[in-house]
Amino acid sequence: MALFFDQAWFDARLAERGATRDDVAVLLKLSREQVAELWKDQRELRASEVAVLARFLGASAADVAKHAGISTPVPEEPGGVQAMLSEMNERLTRIERMIVELKTLILTPRS
């Protein structure tokens, strides 16, 4: 992870796309001065800005955050929360089944 905003990396990605810092300003709805602050590491990118910039640059959000400086947040991947909830739901279902089985064992009279 870059300690500071990696200007060279971002400028190279923009050049690959034929884009400029002015395009970043329009894309992120920032002024030229605010974009200059990003490049000088005087302003942090927000997670939502990381996601938008990643799509624009054709890079992963993690890669953009990695080159944007040490404290830049990485936005959550779209399926991340849903996948975790699905896994938790499956675990809860298994636990509920085990509880029913235990209740049955405890409450069933023995001969």
Residue pairs with C-beta under 8 A, 6 or more apart in sequence:
1 65
1 66
1 70
2 9
2 66
2 67
2 68
2 69
2 70
3 69
3 70
4 41
4 69
4 70
5 38
5 39
5 40
5 41
5 67
5 68
5 69
6 67
6 68
6 69
7 39
9 67
10 39
10 57
10 67
10 68
13 57
13 58
13 59
14 20
14 21
14 23
14 24
14 57
17 56
17 57
17 58
19 56
21 32
21 35
21 36
21 39
22 32
22 35
23 56
24 30
24 35
24 38
24 53
24 56
25 31
25 32
25 34
25 35
27 52
27 53
27 56
28 35
28 49
28 52
28 53
30 38
34 43
37 43
38 45
38 68
41 69
44 68
44 69
44 71
44 72
45 53
45 64
45 65
45 68
45 69
45 72
45 73
46 73
47 73
47 74
47 75
47 76
48 75
50 61
50 64
50 65
50 68
50 72
50 73
50 74
50 75
51 61
51 75
53 64
54 60
54 61
54 63
54 64
57 64
61 74
61 75
61 77
62 74
64 72
65 72
65 73
65 74
